[in-house]
Amino acid sequence: MPDSGYTYICAFDVLEEGVPRRFGVEGVPVSLVLTEQQVFAIHDVCSHSAVSLSEGEVDGCTVECWLHAFRFDLRTGHPLDPPATHPVPVYSVRIEGGHVYARVTGKP
């Protein structure tokens, strides 16, 4: 995908349903999640406690931060539980030819 703004992340078949996977994309930690027949890309650092979201549990379109059990919406990055109040960035994903690409737009 040259010149599209999307970066190759991984082969699609390395993703497991409901299991977050952490990747580094140009120095940005990104978690890919395959759930509900979609792949989501979300910044892999909790906005409340600065721990990896890819170590959390996935339930539908949410990922739970393992440290304080705050949930974030994988579609929007918005926190669903207080006291987390700041969203985490989400990134656009494309799947082409069995490969996953994401448009990672800088560090938060």
trRosetta pair geometry for C-beta under 8 A, 3 or more apart (Angstrom, degrees):
i j d omega theta_ij theta_ji phi_ij phi_ji
1 4 4.3 -62 167 28 99 137
1 6 4.7 -21 117 71 149 112
1 8 7.4 157 29 -59 104 79
1 94 7.2 115 -93 80 157 140
1 96 6.8 120 -63 43 112 146
1 101 5.4 36 16 -119 152 166
4 101 7.7 35 88 150 131 150
4 103 8.0 -103 126 -86 84 105
5 103 5.0 27 129 -127 99 109
6 92 7.6 -89 -97 97 99 100
6 94 5.6 -32 -128 29 160 122
6 101 3.9 56 158 152 121 122
6 102 6.4 154 -151 75 82 12
6 103 5.1 -61 -92 -68 66 76
7 25 5.4 132 88 -157 144 111
7 26 6.7 -131 -94 -19 167 110
7 101 6.2 161 73 -156 28 80
7 102 6.2 -29 56 63 82 66
7 103 7.5 130 7 -101 77 33
7 104 6.1 -39 27 17 127 104
8 99 6.1 -34 -137 170 97 127
8 100 7.7 102 -160 81 54 51
8 101 5.6 -44 -93 -99 42 83
9 23 5.3 96 -162 108 96 171
9 25 6.5 -40 -102 -83 89 117
9 30 7.1 -91 -123 92 127 137
9 32 6.2 127 145 -57 149 140
9 41 7.4 -149 -70 -103 162 129
9 99 8.0 147 49 172 66 80
9 100 4.7 -50 59 101 110 97
9 101 6.3 166 -1 -110 88 25
9 102 5.4 46 -45 3 130 103
10 14 5.1 -83 160 50 127 133
10 15 7.2 129 95 -45 129 90
10 21 7.4 -38 13 114 164 144
10 23 6.5 -136 -34 -87 114 144
10 32 7.0 -136 30 23 124 161
10 99 7.4 -174 102 -154 30 69
10 100 5.4 3 59 47 70 112
11 14 5.3 98 70 -11 85 101
11 98 6.1 -3 -157 144 85 92
11 99 5.9 -55 -111 -104 49 65
11 100 7.3 81 157 7 6 88
12 15 6.2 -55 -173 21 49 111
12 39 7.6 -107 -130 -60 89 148
12 95 5.8 60 -88 -146 127 117
12 98 5.1 -120 21 -168 113 53
12 99 6.4 -119 -27 -83 85 12
12 100 5.5 127 -83 -42 68 94
13 98 6.8 -7 -19 -169 98 103
14 21 7.1 94 126 -120 100 172
15 19 7.5 170 -171 69 60 91
15 21 6.3 -120 -109 4 73 136
15 32 6.2 -88 -102 123 121 118
15 33 8.0 132 -156 -160 119 16
15 34 4.1 112 148 -23 125 131
15 39 6.6 -37 -154 -112 176 112
15 100 7.2 76 -31 -38 132 150
16 19 4.0 18 77 33 106 129
16 21 8.0 114 25 -46 80 113
16 34 6.7 176 87 53 21 122
17 34 5.5 -82 -98 107 43 103
17 35 6.5 106 -163 -99 68 52
18 33 7.6 19 -128 -167 22 94
18 34 7.4 -60 -15 84 35 71
18 35 5.5 85 -81 -98 58 97
18 58 4.5 -168 -156 77 67 123
19 33 7.8 -177 80 -132 28 70
19 34 7.6 0 46 45 68 91
19 58 7.1 -121 -62 14 19 131
20 31 4.7 -5 -171 -174 115 117
20 32 7.1 149 -155 74 61 41
20 33 4.9 -30 -98 -86 75 94
20 44 8.0 144 167 -120 126 101
20 53 6.7 -119 -171 122 166 76
20 54 3.9 -154 128 -139 118 65
20 55 7.5 -79 75 -22 126 20
20 56 6.7 39 12 57 147 71
20 58 6.1 151 -39 -50 91 116
20 63 6.1 64 -66 -127 137 133
21 31 6.8 146 70 -155 37 63
21 32 5.1 -20 61 58 94 92
21 33 7.7 169 18 -77 69 47
21 54 6.3 -16 141 -151 4 128
22 29 6.2 -19 -161 -165 104 96
22 30 7.3 141 -155 78 54 42
22 31 5.5 -32 -93 -96 62 74
22 44 5.2 93 -124 -144 95 160
22 52 6.2 -30 -85 -160 141 127
22 54 4.0 -152 -57 33 92 167
23 29 7.7 148 79 -154 39 50
23 30 5.2 -28 68 69 87 94
23 31 7.7 153 20 -95 73 25
23 32 6.4 28 3 -10 119 107
24 27 6.7 13 -177 -95 103 15
24 28 7.0 140 -160 65 58 38
24 29 6.1 -34 -101 -95 67 55
24 30 7.4 143 -111 19 17 83
25 28 5.0 -34 70 63 82 94
25 30 5.0 17 4 -2 119 132
25 102 6.6 -74 -99 72 165 116
25 104 4.4 132 111 -5 137 162
26 104 6.5 173 40 86 110 131
27 107 7.3 -47 112 -67 103 116
28 43 7.2 -75 176 -123 103 85
28 104 5.1 174 69 172 145 135
28 106 7.3 143 -78 157 140 15
28 107 5.7 -156 -99 -87 99 72
29 43 6.9 73 85 -170 77 64
29 44 3.9 -97 137 57 101 114
29 45 5.9 91 70 -36 128 95
29 52 7.2 -99 164 -116 145 90
30 41 5.4 -5 -176 -168 117 100
30 42 7.3 142 -159 71 67 31
30 43 6.7 -57 -106 -111 58 36
30 44 5.6 161 -140 -21 4 107
30 91 6.5 -32 -133 18 125 144
30 102 6.4 166 -179 81 158 161
30 104 6.0 -94 -69 -98 138 129
31 41 7.2 156 78 -152 46 50
31 42 5.3 -24 62 65 97 84
31 43 7.6 23 15 111 89 15
31 44 4.0 125 -34 -94 93 95
31 52 7.5 131 -70 -176 122 83
31 53 5.3 -110 -7 84 158 99
31 54 4.0 -167 -114 -71 116 95
31 63 7.2 98 114 -133 147 173
32 39 6.0 -8 -170 -172 100 103
32 40 7.2 156 -154 80 49 48
32 41 5.5 -20 -98 -97 71 74
32 93 7.7 113 -129 -110 98 137
32 100 6.4 68 -138 142 151 156
32 102 7.5 -139 -88 -49 103 137
33 39 7.1 156 79 -154 42 54
33 40 4.8 -15 60 58 95 98
33 41 8.0 178 20 -78 72 30
33 42 7.1 3 4 11 115 110
33 58 5.7 160 -154 -106 129 142
33 63 6.3 -138 -70 -68 158 123
33 74 5.7 -94 64 -129 138 143
34 38 7.4 179 -147 88 53 34
34 39 5.2 -24 -94 -97 71 76
35 38 6.7 -26 72 60 56 77
35 40 7.0 -26 36 7 98 113
35 58 5.5 -144 -75 163 142 134
35 60 6.6 120 158 176 130 20
35 61 6.4 174 103 -88 127 49
35 74 7.0 113 49 33 129 167
36 60 6.3 39 -46 -157 126 61
36 61 6.2 -37 14 -62 143 87
39 93 5.0 -137 98 150 98 157
39 95 6.3 111 22 -57 136 119
39 100 5.9 -113 152 -127 165 125
40 61 7.4 116 -46 -147 153 81
40 74 4.0 55 139 166 170 115
40 75 6.8 -90 -116 -75 131 46
40 90 6.9 -49 -173 -151 97 113
40 93 6.7 -145 -122 -10 20 144
41 90 6.6 122 86 -169 62 65
41 91 4.0 -51 100 64 119 101
41 92 7.5 -19 46 62 121 16
41 93 5.0 146 -9 -67 110 107
41 102 4.3 90 -71 -122 173 141
41 104 7.5 -101 148 -79 138 87
42 53 6.5 -59 104 89 119 152
42 63 6.8 -166 56 22 155 142
42 72 6.9 138 -174 115 152 132
42 74 5.8 -105 -44 -137 134 68
42 77 6.0 163 -138 -97 103 87
42 88 5.9 67 177 105 99 118
42 89 7.3 157 -159 94 55 52
42 90 5.1 -30 -103 -107 73 74
42 91 7.2 -165 -80 13 24 81
43 53 7.7 87 99 15 55 134
43 77 7.2 47 22 -128 98 126
43 88 4.4 -138 58 172 108 103
43 89 4.4 76 -31 53 122 85
43 90 7.4 -99 -7 -70 77 35
43 91 7.7 112 -51 -25 67 101
43 108 5.9 14 -120 -22 166 129
44 52 5.5 -2 161 -145 98 76
44 53 5.3 -140 -150 40 52 91
44 54 5.2 -10 -142 -21 116 104
45 50 5.7 -4 -176 -142 107 53
45 51 7.3 146 -148 67 62 17
45 52 6.8 -40 -96 -96 54 43
45 53 6.9 -101 -39 -12 7 94
45 88 6.9 174 73 -131 60 127
45 108 7.8 -150 62 40 115 129
46 49 4.9 4 95 49 132 77
46 50 6.3 -95 66 -34 81 14
46 51 5.2 8 18 50 120 69
46 52 7.7 -15 -14 40 89 5
46 53 5.7 136 -61 -66 75 89
46 65 4.4 61 -100 -115 138 134
46 67 7.0 -128 24 31 165 120
46 70 6.9 111 -152 64 123 122
46 72 7.7 -161 -122 -33 74 134
46 84 7.2 -86 -177 -114 98 132
46 88 7.1 -85 -130 -65 28 136
47 79 7.0 -111 54 -53 121 119
47 84 6.2 104 73 -159 94 101
47 85 8.0 -112 113 64 123 47
47 86 4.0 -134 156 87 141 101
47 87 6.7 98 -22 101 160 13
47 88 5.0 -153 -37 -68 106 83
47 108 7.9 -81 -100 133 99 157
48 65 7.0 -148 49 21 113 175
48 68 6.7 -78 106 44 137 142
48 70 5.8 83 20 15 149 164
48 79 7.3 82 -39 -102 117 147
48 83 6.8 125 -135 92 132 79
48 84 4.0 -87 -49 -101 132 88
48 85 7.8 104 -87 16 99 59
48 86 7.3 164 -64 41 65 92
49 65 6.6 127 39 168 117 144
49 67 5.0 -121 102 81 159 150
49 68 6.0 145 -29 -5 146 119
49 70 8.0 154 1 18 111 128
51 55 7.1 -68 150 46 103 127
51 65 6.5 109 70 -165 107 102
51 66 6.9 -101 122 54 136 90
51 67 4.9 118 26 -28 154 131
52 55 4.7 81 92 -4 104 105
52 56 7.9 -166 114 -16 66 84
53 56 5.3 -43 -166 14 56 122
53 63 5.3 72 173 125 109 135
53 65 6.0 -61 -108 -95 75 73
53 72 6.7 -42 -132 33 141 136
53 88 7.2 -159 -36 57 150 174
55 66 4.9 -63 112 -5 97 143
56 63 5.1 103 88 169 124 87
56 64 4.5 -164 180 80 120 57
56 65 5.3 -74 -82 -103 142 17
56 66 4.6 -148 -91 -42 70 78
57 63 7.3 166 85 -154 37 56
57 64 4.7 0 55 42 84 116
57 66 7.4 112 -10 -86 76 81
58 62 7.1 158 -154 85 54 50
58 63 5.3 -26 -98 -100 72 74
58 64 7.7 -156 -74 9 25 79
58 74 7.8 27 -137 -53 102 137
59 62 5.3 -14 65 63 82 100
59 64 7.0 40 4 -26 106 110
59 71 7.6 -49 45 -127 112 130
61 73 6.2 20 128 -158 99 72
61 74 4.8 -127 -176 40 70 105
61 75 5.5 7 175 -24 132 101
62 71 4.5 9 178 -175 128 115
62 72 6.5 151 -155 73 75 37
62 73 5.9 -44 -99 -99 78 44
62 74 6.4 -150 -93 -16 21 88
62 80 6.4 -40 -126 6 132 148
63 71 7.0 155 78 -150 33 66
63 72 5.6 -19 60 58 84 91
63 74 5.9 90 -14 -70 98 97
64 69 5.8 -13 -176 -149 115 52
64 70 7.0 156 -155 79 63 33
64 71 4.9 -35 -96 -92 72 76
64 72 7.9 169 -90 15 26 69
65 68 5.9 8 97 48 117 75
65 69 6.7 -102 71 -42 74 6
65 70 4.6 11 29 54 120 84
65 71 7.5 -143 5 -74 75 28
65 72 7.2 71 -37 -13 93 104
65 84 7.5 138 6 -64 143 149
66 69 7.8 17 -148 -72 18 52
68 84 7.7 154 87 -43 130 106
69 81 7.3 -41 117 89 75 164
70 79 5.8 -25 173 -150 117 109
70 80 7.6 151 -180 54 70 67
70 81 4.7 -153 -135 69 66 109
70 83 7.9 -79 -91 52 129 48
70 84 4.1 90 -161 -11 153 137
71 79 7.2 122 82 -160 49 59
71 80 4.4 -31 86 51 101 116
71 81 5.4 85 27 -5 81 111
72 77 6.1 -14 179 -158 115 40
72 78 6.9 163 -153 82 71 30
72 79 5.6 -43 -98 -98 75 52
72 80 6.8 -177 -97 -1 21 89
72 84 7.5 -84 -73 132 90 153
72 87 7.4 119 -146 -145 108 63
72 88 5.9 0 -151 24 155 114
73 76 4.6 17 94 43 124 92
73 77 6.6 -43 72 12 78 14
73 78 5.0 10 29 53 116 80
73 80 6.1 108 -43 -50 86 109
74 77 7.9 33 -144 -68 18 48
74 90 7.1 114 174 -116 45 127
75 90 6.9 29 157 -139 19 172
76 87 6.7 -77 135 -139 83 136
76 90 6.4 -147 -177 -3 9 144
77 87 4.1 83 117 176 96 103
77 88 4.5 -135 -161 69 105 58
77 89 5.8 -45 -111 -148 162 3
77 90 4.4 -146 -44 -30 107 95
78 87 4.6 -43 -92 -99 49 110
79 82 7.7 100 129 -82 125 36
79 84 3.7 -159 -139 113 153 109
79 85 6.3 -88 47 -84 142 12
79 86 7.0 59 -14 59 124 32
79 87 6.5 -142 -13 -90 73 52
81 84 6.2 55 80 35 69 105
82 85 7.0 26 -123 -68 76 82
88 108 7.1 -85 -150 -59 61 164
89 105 7.4 -141 -172 59 141 91
89 108 5.2 -160 -18 -73 117 113
91 102 4.6 58 123 178 128 113
91 103 5.7 -172 -174 71 94 58
91 104 5.2 -21 -121 -91 150 59
91 105 6.9 171 -116 5 94 83
92 102 6.7 150 81 -156 49 63
92 103 4.4 9 57 35 103 113
93 100 6.5 -23 -163 -165 106 93
93 101 7.1 144 -158 81 55 52
93 102 5.2 -25 -99 -99 69 81
94 100 7.7 151 82 -157 47 47
94 101 4.7 -15 63 64 93 104
94 102 7.7 179 21 -81 68 34
95 98 7.7 14 179 -110 92 10
95 99 7.1 168 -153 80 58 39
95 100 5.6 -22 -101 -100 79 64
95 101 7.5 179 -84 22 30 76
96 99 6.0 -25 71 59 65 89
96 101 6.7 -4 22 3 102 121
